Amino acid sequence: MLKIYLDASTKGNPGPSGGGIVLVGDQLYEQLSFPLENLSNHQAEFAVMQKALTLLLERNLHQQTCMFFTDSKIVAQTIDKDYTNNPAFQDYLTAIRTLLDQFSLAIIQWIPENQNKGADHLARQGLAKALRLKDR
């Protein structure tokens, strides 16, 4: 089983954003931080989920059980219900649904922020990268 912890950080709403992903599995522990474009805080959370799914597919890790942990209730509930009435989230949901269809078993679980500190720290690093890129 693979555990994936996700978080996003945004300065402003919308504004420069960053993402963080922690991958934990058998013989695997990896931390990723990356800049995102100018997004709302919720859009950034969806973007990180989409990036995590894409990354796992690229690495051929999608055939095992994948547990995704996010502190974004909107992301967890939207994916669980497979519905959003917010046009800003619709494209993300469509892309995420298409990616999830390629997984053997993917479970998305909401967790409190205090249980997601590793991904939060990485997301803040990703935001710092986005701010540096913006200042160039």
C-alpha positions as CSV (number, residue, x, y, z in Angstrom):
1,M,0.0,0.0,0.0
2,L,1.1,3.5,-0.9
3,K,0.2,6.5,1.3
4,I,0.2,9.9,-0.3
5,Y,0.0,13.1,1.8
6,L,-1.0,16.2,-0.2
7,D,-1.2,19.9,0.6
8,A,-1.1,23.3,-1.1
9,S,-0.2,26.8,0.0
10,T,-1.3,30.0,-1.5
11,K,-0.3,33.6,-0.9
12,G,-3.4,35.7,-1.6
13,N,-6.6,34.2,-2.9
14,P,-6.0,33.9,-5.7
15,G,-2.2,34.2,-5.8
16,P,1.1,32.4,-6.2
17,S,0.8,28.9,-5.0
18,G,2.9,25.8,-4.2
19,G,2.3,22.2,-3.6
20,G,3.7,19.4,-1.4
21,I,3.5,15.7,-1.7
22,V,4.8,13.0,0.7
23,L,5.0,9.4,-0.7
24,V,5.3,6.6,1.8
25,G,5.4,2.9,0.8
26,D,7.4,-0.2,0.9
27,Q,11.0,0.8,0.3
28,L,9.8,4.3,-0.6
29,Y,9.8,7.6,1.2
30,E,9.9,10.7,-1.0
31,Q,9.1,14.4,-0.4
32,L,8.2,16.7,-3.3
33,S,7.7,20.5,-3.3
34,F,6.8,22.4,-6.5
35,P,5.6,25.8,-7.5
36,L,2.1,26.3,-9.0
37,E,0.6,29.1,-11.0
38,N,-1.7,31.8,-9.5
39,L,-4.6,29.9,-8.1
40,S,-7.2,30.2,-5.3
41,N,-6.4,28.1,-2.2
42,H,-9.0,25.5,-3.3
43,Q,-7.9,25.3,-6.9
44,A,-4.3,24.8,-5.6
45,E,-5.5,21.8,-3.5
46,F,-7.1,20.3,-6.6
47,A,-4.0,21.0,-8.7
48,V,-1.8,19.1,-6.1
49,M,-4.2,16.1,-6.2
50,Q,-4.0,16.1,-10.0
51,K,-0.2,16.3,-10.0
52,A,0.0,13.5,-7.4
53,L,-2.1,11.2,-9.6
54,T,-0.2,12.0,-12.7
55,L,3.1,11.4,-10.9
56,L,2.0,8.0,-9.7
57,L,0.9,7.0,-13.2
58,E,4.2,8.2,-14.7
59,R,6.0,6.0,-12.1
60,N,3.8,3.0,-12.6
61,L,2.7,3.0,-9.0
62,H,-1.0,3.0,-9.7
63,Q,-1.4,-0.8,-9.6
64,Q,-1.2,-0.9,-5.8
65,T,-3.7,0.4,-3.2
66,C,-3.2,4.2,-2.9
67,M,-4.4,6.1,0.1
68,F,-4.5,9.8,-0.5
69,F,-4.6,12.0,2.6
70,T,-5.6,15.7,2.3
71,D,-6.6,18.3,4.8
72,S,-8.9,19.9,2.2
73,K,-12.5,18.9,2.9
74,I,-13.6,20.4,-0.4
75,V,-11.2,18.2,-2.4
76,A,-12.1,15.0,-0.5
77,Q,-15.8,15.6,-0.6
78,T,-15.9,16.7,-4.3
79,I,-14.0,13.6,-5.4
80,D,-16.0,11.3,-3.1
81,K,-19.3,12.7,-4.4
82,D,-18.0,13.1,-8.0
83,Y,-19.8,16.4,-8.1
84,T,-19.2,20.1,-7.9
85,N,-21.4,23.1,-8.8
86,N,-18.4,25.4,-8.7
87,P,-17.2,26.1,-12.3
88,A,-13.6,26.8,-11.0
89,F,-13.4,23.1,-9.9
90,Q,-15.1,21.4,-12.8
91,D,-12.0,21.0,-15.0
92,Y,-10.0,19.6,-12.1
93,L,-12.7,17.1,-11.2
94,T,-13.0,15.9,-14.7
95,A,-9.2,15.5,-15.0
96,I,-8.9,13.8,-11.6
97,R,-11.8,11.4,-12.4
98,T,-10.0,10.4,-15.7
99,L,-6.8,9.8,-13.8
100,L,-8.4,7.9,-11.0
101,D,-10.0,5.5,-13.5
102,Q,-6.6,4.2,-14.2
103,F,-5.9,3.2,-10.6
104,S,-6.5,-0.3,-9.2
105,L,-7.8,1.1,-5.9
106,A,-7.5,4.8,-4.7
107,I,-9.0,6.0,-1.5
108,I,-9.1,9.7,-0.7
109,Q,-9.3,10.5,3.0
110,W,-9.7,13.9,4.7
111,I,-7.3,14.4,7.7
112,P,-7.0,17.3,10.1
113,E,-4.2,19.8,9.3
114,N,-2.2,18.8,12.4
115,Q,-1.8,15.3,10.8
116,N,-0.6,16.7,7.5
117,K,2.4,18.7,8.7
118,G,4.9,17.1,6.3
119,A,2.9,18.0,3.2
120,D,2.2,21.4,4.6
121,H,5.9,22.2,5.1
122,L,6.6,21.0,1.5
123,A,3.7,23.1,0.1
124,R,5.2,26.2,1.8
125,Q,8.5,25.4,0.2
126,G,6.7,25.1,-3.1
127,L,5.1,28.5,-2.5
128,A,8.5,30.0,-1.7
129,K,9.7,28.7,-5.1
130,A,6.7,30.2,-6.8
131,L,7.4,33.6,-5.2
132,R,11.0,33.4,-6.3
133,L,10.0,32.7,-9.9
134,K,7.5,35.6,-9.8
135,D,10.2,38.0,-8.7
136,R,12.4,37.1,-11.7
